Amino acid sequence: MTKINLILADDHAVVRSGLRMLLEAQPDIEIIAEAESGREAVQQVESMRPDVVLMDIQMPGLSGIEATKEIKRVAKDTAVLALTMHEDDQYFFEMINAGASGYVPKRAAPDELLIAIRTVARGEVFLYPSLATRLVQDYLRRGEDPEEGQVYDNLTPREREVLVHIAEGQSNAEIAQELVISIKTVDRHRENIMRKLNMHSRIDLVKYAIKRGLIDLDE
């Protein structure tokens, strides 16, 4: 079994202790380090390259938001999952824009946190249901720039197909199997899509697909 290497980043020792008890009981998750500050989390990511960082937002020195920006700059393949007491829009949107792959409130059930960790470790996006609704509503309120429609027309039929699969949360391996192409080809299509749409993360692609009605939110 391939384990998910994870770093715990929270300035409260009691919180870290409780999370460690929960996560150490999981056979597929291994905690490789703990961080008490955002700066320490960035340094550990640089040296250890974990699969996932479980990140609190408010920490001394470098905040979780700024730490996430730094982590995505130095280790783009490391997924950051925000676990925080803050559920207001400001922190939520700042964390997502910083590059976090998921956002879970600390009131969430343990099973929901475990699902979130495994989801972002696969390269997918996890948003707590109430927060996902806010993300969709915010993006839909903005409406579509006419230029966006023109850019979408520049995507090839295959790129549009790959875009839908990405927005539905499928990993590159799952898309490759579905479309009977190589993972490397999927990755090349994803890079082309992001370049043409001027987007930089899976969450950007999910929001774009929602706005264009490419995926069904009711499924």
BELTA-V261274 format. One line per field, one symbol per residue. ss: DSSP state (2 for helix, 1 for strand, 0 for the rest). A space follows every 50 residues. Layout:
ss->???
//
This chain:
ss->00011111100022222222222200001111111002222222222200 01111000000002222222222200001111110000222222222200 01111000022222222222200001102222222222222000022222 22200022222222222000022222222000222222222222222000 0222222222200000000
//
